[in-house]
Amino acid sequence: MPVTVVPRPSIEPQLHPSSFQFIDVGVNLSDPVFRGSYRGKQRHEDDMEDMLQRSKAAGVVSQIITGTSLRESQEAAALAKRFGLYFTIGCHPTRVAEFDRHKGGPQAYLDALEKLISANLKGKGRVVAVGECGLDYDRLHFASEEVQRKYFRIQLALARKYNLPLFLHDFVKILREEGFAENDKALGVVHSFTGTPEEAIELMDMGFHLSVNGCSLKTEDNLRAAKTIRPERILLETDAPWCSMTGGHASKEHLASLPQSLRDVYFPPAARPEQFTTGKAVKGRNEPCAIGGVAWVIHKLHGVPFDKVVAKAFKNTCELFGLDDIEPNSPS
């Protein structure tokens, strides 16, 4: 008599978010969208604290707020103090024309950046890197190549003076000219890495870490590059409120296997800004809680257990930025 074999239903692993810890190394908390303002128009109430609570529920134990200009570095400092986070100080390549436009001139702008660094070197809420600085030749309408190079070199001098890591955009030639050679101490991180596998290897060999987010996992070429990042060099970030992981990205197929127990906290229910609901995320606005999704894709690309990817990125972050006041979870 034939026997009918009924396949057992697949059992989804029950992974609890509290088992994993993250540090988002690149988040733009000074962006007004976290206070409900979009392009100068107030669309909903300030939900910064709710957003941070969602991040904590997803295992984000700390964040590094990115400074992209003098004003935004000052705002980042205030937010870091308020919420017990960390921040960077610097001027993005598309903003360096501010040095020349500053009322006191370039030296006064630089002095203000340095004063902000020297006043925030210790304790919770401290500065942990110089940046975001570098070069951006795709947007020269903001600042010419010459101006970008000039003020990039000046910011490199600040990093050397205070022995701080760099939070960088693009830069290899100038770094070599300035003597940032292989194995130089505390070189820093290439934020939002979207380069080629060859560029990834060159940067790692120079001594840099590479930080990945949704934009780093957008295309098949991006995924190939991400696979070349060595475990000891990888960091995780969201670049929130930018660089969301969307359905049209190459990362989608890897996210399909994300267990529901994690999906619910890494990608919580969201409503459009005009339909804002207290306690819900906002559609189209990335949040630090999504960092777990970034880690999941790296885990699938590398074939390394999820917990190992998360723990390694956490350790790398603490070591690079000197975050010895953050304790990892004790192994169960």
C-alpha positions in Angstrom: 0.0 0.0 0.0 1.5 3.4 -1.0 2.5 5.6 1.8 1.9 9.3 1.5 4.6 11.4 2.9 3.4 14.8 4.1 6.3 17.3 4.3 6.8 19.0 7.6 6.2 22.7 7.5 9.5 24.6 7.7 10.0 26.1 11.1 11.3 29.7 11.1 14.0 30.2 13.6 12.9 32.3 16.6 15.6 34.8 17.0 15.1 37.4 19.7 16.2 41.0 19.0 17.6 41.4 22.5 20.3 38.8 21.6 22.0 41.1 19.2 23.7 44.5 19.8 24.5 47.2 17.2 26.3 50.5 17.1 25.1 52.6 14.1 28.3 54.3 13.1 26.6 56.8 10.7 23.3 58.5 11.5 22.1 62.0 10.7 20.0 62.8 13.8 20.3 66.5 13.2 18.2 66.1 10.0 14.8 67.9 10.6 12.8 65.0 9.4 13.3 63.4 12.8 11.3 66.4 14.2 8.6 66.0 11.6 9.8 68.8 9.2 10.3 68.0 5.5 11.7 70.6 3.2 10.8 73.3 5.6 7.2 72.2 6.1 6.0 70.7 9.4 4.3 67.4 8.4 3.9 65.8 11.8 5.0 66.1 15.4 8.6 65.6 16.6 9.1 61.9 17.1 12.8 61.7 17.8 12.3 60.0 21.2 9.9 57.4 19.7 12.4 56.7 16.9 15.2 56.2 19.4 13.0 53.8 21.4 12.4 51.7 18.3 16.2 51.6 17.8 16.7 50.4 21.3 14.1 47.7 20.8 16.1 46.6 17.7 19.3 46.2 19.8 20.9 49.5 18.8 22.8 50.3 22.0 24.5 53.4 20.7 24.9 55.6 17.6 27.5 58.0 16.1 25.9 61.2 14.9 27.5 62.5 11.7 28.7 66.1 11.6 28.7 67.5 8.0 29.3 71.2 8.7 30.2 73.5 11.6 26.5 74.1 12.4 25.5 70.4 12.1 28.6 69.3 14.1 27.4 71.7 16.9 23.9 70.2 16.6 25.4 66.7 16.7 27.3 67.6 19.8 24.1 68.8 21.5 22.2 65.6 20.5 25.0 63.3 21.6 25.1 65.0 25.1 21.3 64.9 25.4 20.9 61.2 24.5 24.3 59.8 25.7 25.5 59.0 22.1 28.7 59.9 20.2 29.3 62.2 17.3 31.8 63.3 14.6 33.0 66.8 13.8 33.8 67.9 10.3 32.8 69.5 7.0 31.4 67.4 4.1 33.1 68.0 0.7 29.9 69.6 -0.6 29.8 72.0 2.3 33.5 73.2 2.4 32.7 76.5 0.6 31.4 77.5 4.1 35.1 77.9 5.1 35.4 80.9 2.7 31.9 82.2 3.4 32.3 82.2 7.2 32.1 85.7 8.7 35.5 85.3 10.3 37.1 83.6 7.3 38.5 80.1 6.9 40.7 80.2 9.9 37.8 81.2 12.2 35.7 78.3 10.8 38.6 75.9 11.4 39.2 77.3 14.9 35.5 76.7 15.7 35.7 73.1 14.6 38.8 72.6 16.7 37.3 74.2 19.7 34.3 71.9 19.4 36.7 68.9 19.3 38.8 70.0 22.2 35.7 70.6 24.4 34.2 67.2 23.7 37.0 64.6 24.0 35.9 62.8 27.1 32.8 61.2 28.6 29.5 60.2 27.2 28.4 62.4 24.3 32.0 62.8 23.2 33.5 63.3 19.7 35.0 60.0 18.3 36.1 61.0 14.7 36.9 63.9 12.4 34.4 63.9 9.5 32.4 63.5 7.4 35.2 64.9 5.2 36.8 63.9 1.9 36.2 64.6 -1.8 33.0 64.5 -3.9 33.8 65.2 -7.5 30.3 64.2 -8.6 28.9 67.4 -7.1 31.4 70.1 -8.1 28.6 72.7 -8.3 28.9 72.9 -4.5 32.7 73.3 -4.3 35.5 73.0 -6.9 38.1 70.2 -6.8 40.7 72.7 -5.6 38.5 74.0 -2.7 37.6 70.4 -1.7 41.2 69.3 -1.7 42.3 72.4 0.3 39.9 72.0 3.1 40.1 68.2 3.2 43.9 68.5 4.0 43.1 71.0 6.7 40.7 68.6 8.4 43.2 65.7 8.1 45.5 67.9 10.2 42.9 68.0 12.9 42.6 64.3 13.0 46.3 63.9 13.4 46.5 66.6 16.1 43.8 64.9 18.2 44.7 61.3 17.2 41.1 60.7 16.1 39.9 58.3 13.4 38.6 59.7 10.1 35.0 59.5 8.9 35.6 59.7 5.2 33.9 60.1 1.8 36.5 59.6 -0.9 40.2 60.4 -0.7 42.8 57.8 -1.4 45.3 59.9 -3.4 45.4 62.8 -0.9 45.7 60.4 2.1 48.8 58.8 0.6 50.3 62.2 -0.2 49.6 63.3 3.5 51.4 60.2 4.8 48.4 58.1 5.9 50.2 54.9 5.1 49.4 51.2 5.7 48.8 50.3 9.3 48.7 53.9 10.4 47.0 54.1 13.8 43.3 54.9 13.9 42.9 55.6 10.2 39.2 55.5 10.3 36.2 54.4 8.3 35.0 54.8 4.7 31.4 55.7 5.3 28.6 54.4 3.1 31.0 52.3 1.0 29.8 51.8 -2.6 33.1 51.2 -4.4 34.4 48.2 -6.3 35.9 45.0 -4.9 39.4 46.3 -5.9 38.8 49.6 -4.1 37.6 47.7 -1.0 40.8 45.7 -1.0 43.0 48.8 -1.5 41.3 50.7 1.4 41.4 47.7 3.8 45.1 47.2 3.0 45.7 50.9 3.8 44.2 50.3 7.2 40.6 51.5 6.8 37.4 50.0 7.9 34.4 50.0 5.5 31.0 50.8 6.7 27.9 49.5 4.8 24.3 50.6 4.7 21.3 50.1 2.4 23.0 52.1 -0.4 26.0 49.8 -0.1 23.8 46.8 -1.0 21.7 48.4 -3.8 23.0 46.6 -6.9 24.6 43.3 -7.7 27.9 45.1 -8.2 27.5 46.5 -4.7 26.9 43.0 -3.3 30.0 41.6 -5.0 32.0 44.4 -3.4 30.4 43.8 0.0 31.5 40.2 -0.1 35.1 41.2 -0.3 35.0 43.1 3.0 37.1 41.2 5.5 35.4 40.5 8.9 38.0 42.6 10.8 37.3 45.6 8.7 33.5 45.7 8.5 31.3 48.3 10.3 27.5 48.7 10.1 25.4 51.9 9.7 22.1 53.1 8.3 22.9 56.7 7.3 19.4 57.4 8.5 17.2 59.1 7.4 18.8 58.2 4.0 19.9 54.9 2.4 16.8 52.9 3.1 16.7 49.2 2.0 13.9 49.1 -0.6 12.1 46.4 -2.6 13.9 47.4 -5.8 17.4 46.7 -4.4 19.5 43.7 -5.0 19.5 43.1 -1.2 15.8 42.1 -1.4 16.4 38.4 -2.1 18.7 38.1 1.0 16.2 40.0 3.2 13.5 37.5 2.2 14.9 35.0 4.7 14.9 37.5 7.6 12.8 35.8 10.4 9.6 37.6 11.3 10.7 38.0 14.9 13.5 40.3 13.7 11.7 41.8 10.7 9.1 43.3 13.1 11.7 45.4 14.9 14.2 46.1 12.1 11.5 47.2 9.7 8.5 48.2 12.0 5.1 49.2 10.6 5.2 52.7 9.0 2.8 55.3 7.8 3.3 58.2 5.4 4.1 61.5 6.9 0.7 62.9 6.2 -0.9 59.9 7.9 1.5 60.0 10.9 0.6 57.8 13.8 2.3 58.1 17.2 4.5 55.1 17.8 4.8 54.1 14.1 7.8 54.7 11.9 7.5 57.0 8.9 7.5 55.6 5.3 10.4 56.8 3.2 12.5 57.8 6.3 15.2 55.4 7.3 15.8 54.7 11.0 18.7 53.2 12.9 16.5 50.1 13.8 17.1 49.0 10.1 20.7 48.3 10.9 19.8 44.7 11.7 18.6 44.3 8.1 22.0 45.5 6.8 23.7 42.9 9.1 21.4 40.2 7.8 22.4 40.8 4.2 26.1 40.7 5.1 25.4 37.4 7.0 23.8 35.9 3.9 26.5 37.2 1.5 29.4 35.9 3.6 27.8 32.7 4.8 28.7 33.5 8.3 26.2 33.1 11.2 24.2 36.2 11.9 25.4 36.5 15.5 29.0 36.3 14.5 28.6 39.1 11.9 26.8 41.3 14.5 29.4 40.6 17.2 32.4 41.3 14.9 31.0 44.6 13.7 30.3 45.6 17.3 33.8 44.7 18.4 35.4 46.5 15.4 33.4 49.7 16.1 34.3 49.8 19.8 38.0 49.3 19.0 38.2 51.8 16.2 36.4 54.6 18.0 37.6 53.8 21.5 34.1 53.0 22.9 35.4 51.2 26.0 32.4 52.5 27.9 30.0 50.2 26.0 29.9 46.7 27.2 28.8 43.9 24.9 26.2 41.4 26.0 27.6 38.5 28.0 27.4 35.2 26.1 24.5 33.1 27.2 
